[in-house]
Structures are given as structure tokens and as C-alpha cells.
């Protein structure tokens, strides 16, 4: 499998579009389609061919009948990297229609992370905070959401110590087991 992807990389770097397509056709019957299309998207993205990368990611999503959060997230990230925030938001909405309910929180949290981390590409800290607040209000006892929200706020929040302190106060005021509360003080 790795040999096939190495061959694809070589053809992409030194071959023509026809030879790349021939290698892709050769790879697909032998490997998982989702994984293959994700690798192909990586290759195109590294080469700056974002349209081809998006097409490969669409095929990765389609290969799993729209239920792959990784494929959807990669498409959203690609839109963010291109500065197409509105397109990324549309993809987020499309992903929530296609993905099962249990994967929605992951997508919203990942989207909030992109909003926080890419202000130069159109991301907004306020929009990210709103999304995180919505997530922790839906599931206030999920430590992982609180941890990630606090981590994002510390890393990308702009040094607003009062806001971080208020988050710690809120999470410690929730009735949680001692074991869960201890995790916040490590």
C-alpha cells in the first residue's frame, strides 16, 4: 500500500496528469477508497491544487456515504485555508445533515478550533466562543469539551485571563465527581 502511494507521489512530481490518473485507477481497487482519496487530497493540497484536493475529499466522503467525519473536516479545513469561511460554514451545515448525531459535537468543536486558530483567514474568536458555549451548555458534564474549550481559550483567546478564570470557575461549580474535578488542576 505504501509503495503504491509512493508511486503516486513520484508520478505527481515527475509525471503527467495522465500517468497520475492511471496510477490512481491502479490504486483504488487495492486499497480502502476513503484512505486512498484522503492521501490523494494530501498530495494535491501540498502541490497547491486545491480544486483537485477538494474533489478527492468529496470522493472520500462519498466513499463512506457521507458518514466520515474526517473527510468532512478535511474539506472544511481546506476551505478555511483558502480563506473561504462562508464555504466552510456551508460544509459544516452539510456535514451535520449527513453525519450521525453522535459525530456532530466533534464537527462543531473542530470548526470552533479552526475559527479560533485562523483569524487571518476569516476565523472569528467570538464565533468560536459562541460555538464552544453552545457545546458546553448542551453537555455540561463532558470534561473533554470543557478541557478543549479552556485549552483553545488559553492558546488563541488573546490572553484574556479573566475569561479563562471564569471558565475554570464555571466548570468547578458543576456537580462533578472528585476524579473529574481533579483533572482540571493537573
N, C-alpha and C positions, 0 to 999 in steps of 0.2 A: 504494500500500500504506500509506504513512504517513498519507494522507488518510483512509483507512478506519479506521485506529486512532485518529486524532484525532476522527473522528465517534463512534466507540465511547466515547471518553473523555467527550465532550460529553453523549452520551445517558446515560452512567452518572451524571454530575454533575447534569444538569438534567432528565433524562427519567424514565420509569418502568421497572419491571422488564420490561414487555412490549416497550418500544421497544429496550431493551438486548438482549434476546433476538433481536429482529428484525434488529438490526444484526449481531449475531454470526452469525446464519444467512446474512446477506448477505456477510459477510467470508469465511467458511470456504471456499466454492468458489473464491475468487480468490487465496488465499494458502496457503503451507505450513501444514498443520494444527498441527504441533508449535510453530512460531513464533507462530501465532495464539493457541494456548492458553497459551503462556508469557506473552504480552502481556496476555491476559485475566486470568491469575493475578496479574500485577503490579498490574493495575487493582484487582482485588478486595482484594488484600493491603493496598494503600495506603489503601483505604477501610475497612479493619478487618474485612472479611468473610472470615474465614479458612476457613470451611467451603466457601464458593464458590470460593475460591482453590485449596483442596486438590482440589476436584472438577475444576477446569480443569487442574491439574497432572496428575491421574490421566488425563485425556483426552490430554494432551500425551505422556505415557508410552505410552499405548495407541496413539496415532497412529503411533509408531515401533516398535510391537510389543514394548515393554519394553526396547529397546536404547539408549535415550537417557540417558546419564549425567547430562546437565544437568537433565532432568525429574525424575529420581530425587533428585538432590542438592537441587533446589529444594524438593521435598516434605519431605526430611529437615530442611532449614533452617527451613521453616515450622513443623514440629513443635517444633524447638528454640526458636524464637521464642515459641511458645505455652507453653513450659515442659513439654512432653510428651516427656521424654527417652526413656522406655520405648517410646513410639510411634515415635520417631526410630530407635531401635535395631532395632525390628521392621522398619521400612522399609529399613534398611541390609541386614538379612538377606535381605529380599525382593529388593532390588536385586542382590545378589550371585547370587541364583538366576536372575535374568532377564538380567543383563548378561553379555556375553562375558568370559572370563577376563582378557583384557588390560586391561579397564577396572576391575577390582577394586581394584588398588592406588590408583588415582585416588580411588575412593569411600572407601576406608579412610583415606587421607590427608586428604581433605576432611572426613570425620567427625571425625578427630582434631583438626583445626583448629577445628571447632565446639566440641568438648569443651574445648579449651584456652581459646577466646575467650568462652565463655558460662557461666562458673561461676555467675553469678546466676540462670541459667535451668536449672540442674541439671547442667551440664557438670562433668567431673572432670579435673583435671590428671593425676592418677595413671593414670586410664583412657586418657587421651590419650597419655601417655608409653609405656604398655604397647603401645598400637597402633603407635606410631612405632617402638618397639624391635622389634616383630614384623616390621614392614615392612623395616627396615634389616637384620634378620637374614636375611630371605628374599632380599634383593637387596643384598648389602653393597657392591657396586661401582657402584651407581647414585648418582651425585653429586647428582642432583636431589632424591632422598629425604633424603640427609644434609643438604643445604642447607636444605630446608624444615623438617626436624626441628630443626636448630640455630636457625633463624630463629624458629620457634614457641617454642622454649625461651627464647630471649633476650627475645622480646616478651611472652610470657604466663607464663613459668616462675617468676615471683616473685622474680627477682634472685638465683637460686642460681648464683653464679659457678662454684663447684666442679663442678656438674653440667655446665655449658656447657664448661668446660675439659676435663672428662673426655670429652665428646663429640668435641671437637677432637682430643684425643689418640687416641681410638679411630679416627677417620677417617684421621688421618695415619699410623697404624700399618698400615693396609691397604695391600697392594701395588697401588698405582695408578700410572698414568703421571704424569710430572712435570707435564704440562699440566693434568691433573685436580687434582693436589695444589695447584698454584698458584692455582686458582680459590678455594680456601678462605682464602687470605691476601690477597685483594683487599679 
